[in-house]
Amino acid sequence: MLIGIDVGGTFTDGVLLDGKAIAATVKYPTDNDDLKTTLLNVLDKLLAGIDNQDINRVVLSTTLVTNMLATDSVARTALLLLPGPGLPLDTYLLFADTYFLKGSIDFRGRKIETIDSKEVEEAVADIHSQGINKIAIVGKFSNRNSELEKVVRKIVLDKFPSMDVAIGSETAGQLNFLRRIVTTYYSIMTKEAWDSFVREIETALLQRGITAEVDVLKADGGTMPLHLSQSKPCETVFSGPAASTMGAVALVMNPRNSVVVDIGGTTSDISLLIEGQPLYASKGASIKGHYTHINAFSVCSLALGGDSPVTINQDVVSVGSRRRGSAACFGGELPTVIDVFNHKHRLGIGNEAQSTAKLTWIVQNTGLDIETLCTEVENIVINRLQESIQNMFQEWENEPAYRVWEVVHGRKFNVQEIIGIGAATGAIIPVLARKMGVDCIIPEYASVANALGACVARPTLALKVHIDTENGYFVLDQEGISGPIAAGQNMQMQDAQNLARRHLIEMAKVRGMTDYADEAEVYLQEQFNVIRGWNTAGKIFDIGVQISPGLIKEYQGVSR
Amino acid sequence: MKQTGLVFFPAFDWAISPTHPEREERLLYTRDQLFEEGIMDLPQIREYKSRMADKKDIARVHFCVPDIDAQITEAHLVSAGSSLVIADAVINKEVDNGFALVRPPGHHAMTVAHGNRGFCNINNEAIMIEYLRKKYGLRKIAIVDTDVHHGDGTQEIFWHDPDILFISFHQDGRTLYPGTGFVEELGGPLAHGTTINVPLPPRTTDAGIHYVLDHLVLPILDEFQPELVVNSAGQDNHYSDPLANMSFSAQGYAVLNKKLAPDIAVLEGGYSVETALPYVNLGIIMAMAGIPRLNLRNLPATWNISKNW
């Protein structure tokens, strides 16, 4: 049996999956000040009446890190940056307690300037004297050569062995210094709190006699083992929308071009599936306005949900963004979006008469009648959703391309269906689909799709290898792994791909995901001849391989 | 906030031939530098996707022998089309100015196109200018060609056009391809003085080029009062360029673009792929976006790979 729990801002959802049957579902209010207790309460409800030994896997999707960062309840952290030449330094002055150091690397991984140890020592002494014990060390092009970052780390730890230190090359090895700074900074900042959360969860599970594999869901819709998540707490941000999208994938299980619309009480999240595969955000997850190197689904969030209140002011109808209570049909004071659809389409949600009554009440003494009101609200809601969806298509179609064939062949998102999930979806999505002229799917269990998504998401792993045969090295964008390329080796594309695959398989082994390693696919292959004079001095390869998001092998769909 | 539009089209799958200077590798390190800097994430920068130009855009400028298809590849259409993307964005005021960082280049291509001249088949700037005149009714446009080679194609196309001011400074034609661009080349009878050429001796430094800029180019621009200024932005005046012999620096290019303040820049030549291009391109973008250049790299001339592109 499998368990999936998704902690949301308002509610925490859980499912227990037994073969093809959803054996139990739980919906429980989230206590944002004590997520651990919330999680365990949901877990205990799911476990009621079953033998804990029968649990094969538990997947958690939690907002812990997101909340910590959003509320600034995090430890003070210093940044030691090695920016080298380029943009002015204030571009990198994103956070307080930032120190700039000498030392730089260029795009080929060559050392251009060395470290000034005295300068590093002084900076660290200053950091220590301010009572800060977490440091992120990040260098420009450290993803091509991590030597300088490691030298700085050694100086720091020699002096203050108890400092918590993270370096950019081991945290976020993709090109983009700005995002590397942000990712490394937030990672070391949240690590301690995340670690203690992990320990508490592990203890709690042991107490319940659960020995099954425990995974956490990442923003990229894949899972990682809880015990290996310690160095990567930030990858758990935005796992909520990822859980919902994976839930839609799991419930529909078809390789079409779809729009997933998750309409909750106060927000709607829209994501896209291209031939059944979730679309990634091209710039990575954005945390507090900063782009990061964290892979995340492309999600458009609207402050518009089933409980958004409907108001009339001088005959102008508007739909508010702040929830002011539940819908009238569930006993609320004010009519909401749900009430409008309930009345207009005779949906019989809750007490439909209440919907009609409250709507009648707000049109009183205005120049509007109830049918006009409903039409206007429906138009507002549907137009906003449709506009957001169109914008997402357009953004994807207008994604910059750097190769001739990509520009020549272009891309067009031909949507085939809308998949509605979330509590308020049943009322709104059919109308939207009709307007857009596409199929509409509202799966059974749509209201716990998020927890199901967490439950059956498989592990993901992606890595990029950069190979420079002239300079005789390769670097991975994961965990700072690098190594030599023997001189004189006549390396070709196939060899480069094999090298990438070999490393993926090794990392998959460590993460206990060997089962999926053979499904790894090459998603990026670039090669460049390095010509000096009229001779080929070497080759540069960039190879990306990944085990993309998908469903675990044992999942065979949900039977009705 | 001031915003600069950017189309980056390095044509990573196109080369004239595998070892030609105009090959896939040319903008690879520029890609590395720009992406590592996080240029596209900056609020001052708006990145656009390239597109293909229409054949009709080419036919507005060129007479291709025997026909357009014989003279171009898809890469040429995308390179020209990318300039049009920037042109639209600037004229429609989506951005304040823009840079088409694209290859293949175009400034040696003349009206009658019957083969590759100096790595160019069709003229990106000329195609863009005729597109702007046709679509938006612009009249007076100035092109300043900052490539080390004389922009002979652009000169020829607008030779008789008094509404297009073409200024080229370049390494003396007696010492470098294409061997033209002397001071007496001033334009046709009805457009005399709207073509200006400044041949410069080899090894001209920042000081020399800026002298020409300050005392000739900028005053003439002031007098001409163009509606639009285009920088035909070659980068081979750089001291490390393998095909030319000048001594200009990345800083020098950045300051030039700051002073010139072009509405649109279009990449032309520049073949010092490691030592110059990453920093010159960064410098041009920074200058156009109003980002201070305090920390922009200026390599010491002693750096060991500087001449060994």
Interface residues (C-beta under 8 A of the other chain):
Chain A: P83 P85 G86 L87 P88 L89 T91 F107 R108 K140 F141 L175 N176 F177 L178 R179 K283 Y291 N398 E399 P400 A401 Y402 R403 V404 W405 V407 V408 E526 F528 N529 V530 I531 R532 W534 N535 T536 I540
Chain B: V7 F8 F9 P10 A11 F12 D13 W14 P18 T19 R23 E24 E25 L28 Y29 R31 D32 Q33 F35 E36 E37 G38 I39 D41 L42 E47 Y48 K49 S50 R51 M52 T73 E74 A75 L77 V78 G81 E274 P278 Y279 L282 M286 I291 P292 R293 L294 N295 L296 R297 N308 W309
